[in-house]
Amino acid sequence: MLGQLDDSQVPRNIRTSSQGAVEKWLLNENKDMDVRLGMTASILDEIFNDPNLPGHYGTLCLQIQAALETMLNEISRS
C-alpha cells in the first residue's frame, strides 16, 4: 500500500510530503514505534486536508492512516 504513494498523477509537493513521512518517520528505526506510527498518521492527516489532493490519493491516505492508527492502538494496549 505504501508503494502506491508514489503516484505521478499526484502533485509533487503532496508526493514529497507523503514519501517524506514514510522515510523520515515510519521507517526510522531510531524512533520508538508509537512515535513513528503517530507522526506518520499525523502527516497523512495534514496531506488529506490539502485542497489539491486528488480523490483517489485521499482515499489511499485514509486507508494507510487507519492501518497506522490500528497498529498504534495495538501497541498502546500491550
The 8 nearest C-alpha neighbors of each residue, nearest first, counted from 0:
[[1, 2, 3, 63, 4, 59, 62, 60],
 [2, 0, 3, 4, 63, 21, 5, 18],
 [1, 3, 4, 0, 5, 6, 18, 21],
 [2, 4, 5, 1, 0, 6, 59, 56],
 [3, 5, 2, 1, 6, 14, 17, 18],
 [6, 4, 3, 2, 14, 7, 18, 9],
 [5, 7, 8, 4, 9, 3, 14, 56],
 [6, 8, 9, 5, 10, 11, 14, 4],
 [9, 7, 6, 10, 53, 11, 5, 56],
 [8, 10, 7, 6, 11, 14, 53, 13],
 [11, 9, 13, 12, 14, 8, 51, 7],
 [10, 12, 14, 13, 15, 9, 7, 16],
 [11, 13, 15, 14, 10, 16, 9, 17],
 [12, 14, 16, 15, 11, 10, 17, 46],
 [15, 13, 11, 17, 16, 12, 18, 5],
 [14, 16, 12, 18, 13, 17, 19, 11],
 [17, 15, 19, 13, 14, 18, 12, 20],
 [16, 18, 20, 14, 19, 15, 13, 21],
 [17, 19, 21, 15, 20, 16, 14, 22],
 [20, 18, 16, 22, 17, 21, 23, 15],
 [21, 19, 17, 39, 23, 18, 24, 22],
 [20, 22, 25, 18, 19, 24, 23, 26],
 [21, 23, 19, 26, 20, 24, 18, 25],
 [24, 22, 20, 19, 21, 27, 25, 26],
 [23, 25, 35, 27, 20, 21, 26, 22],
 [24, 26, 21, 35, 27, 39, 36, 22],
 [25, 27, 22, 24, 28, 21, 23, 35],
 [28, 26, 24, 29, 25, 23, 30, 22],
 [27, 29, 30, 26, 31, 32, 25, 24],
 [30, 28, 27, 31, 26, 32, 24, 35],
 [31, 29, 28, 27, 35, 32, 34, 24],
 [32, 30, 34, 33, 35, 29, 28, 27],
 [31, 33, 35, 34, 36, 30, 28, 25],
 [32, 34, 36, 35, 31, 71, 37, 74],
 [35, 33, 37, 31, 32, 36, 38, 30],
 [34, 36, 25, 24, 32, 33, 38, 37],
 [35, 37, 33, 39, 34, 38, 67, 25],
 [38, 36, 34, 40, 39, 35, 33, 41],
 [39, 37, 41, 40, 35, 36, 34, 42],
 [38, 40, 42, 36, 20, 41, 37, 25],
 [41, 39, 64, 43, 37, 38, 42, 36],
 [42, 40, 38, 44, 39, 43, 37, 45],
 [41, 43, 45, 39, 44, 40, 38, 46],
 [42, 44, 46, 40, 45, 41, 60, 47],
 [43, 45, 47, 41, 42, 46, 40, 48],
 [46, 44, 42, 48, 43, 47, 41, 49],
 [45, 47, 43, 49, 48, 44, 42, 13],
 [46, 48, 44, 45, 57, 49, 43, 60],
 [47, 49, 45, 46, 50, 44, 52, 57],
 [48, 50, 46, 51, 52, 47, 45, 13],
 [51, 49, 52, 48, 47, 53, 46, 54],
 [52, 50, 49, 53, 10, 13, 9, 48],
 [51, 53, 49, 50, 57, 54, 56, 47],
 [54, 52, 56, 55, 57, 51, 9, 8],
 [55, 53, 57, 56, 52, 58, 59, 51],
 [54, 56, 58, 57, 53, 59, 52, 60],
 [57, 55, 59, 58, 53, 54, 60, 52],
 [58, 56, 60, 54, 59, 55, 47, 61],
 [57, 59, 61, 55, 56, 60, 62, 54],
 [58, 60, 56, 62, 57, 61, 63, 55],
 [61, 59, 57, 63, 58, 62, 64, 43],
 [62, 60, 64, 58, 59, 63, 65, 57],
 [63, 61, 59, 65, 64, 60, 58, 66],
 [64, 62, 66, 60, 65, 61, 67, 59],
 [63, 65, 61, 40, 67, 66, 62, 60],
 [66, 64, 68, 62, 67, 63, 61, 69],
 [67, 65, 69, 63, 64, 68, 70, 62],
 [68, 66, 64, 70, 69, 65, 36, 71],
 [67, 69, 71, 65, 70, 66, 72, 64],
 [70, 68, 66, 72, 71, 67, 65, 73],
 [69, 71, 73, 67, 68, 72, 74, 66],
 [70, 72, 68, 74, 69, 73, 33, 67],
 [73, 71, 75, 69, 74, 70, 68, 76],
 [74, 72, 70, 76, 71, 75, 69, 77],
 [75, 73, 71, 77, 72, 76, 70, 33],
 [74, 76, 72, 73, 77, 71, 33, 70],
 [77, 75, 73, 74, 72, 71, 70, 69],
 [76, 74, 75, 73, 72, 71, 70, 33]]
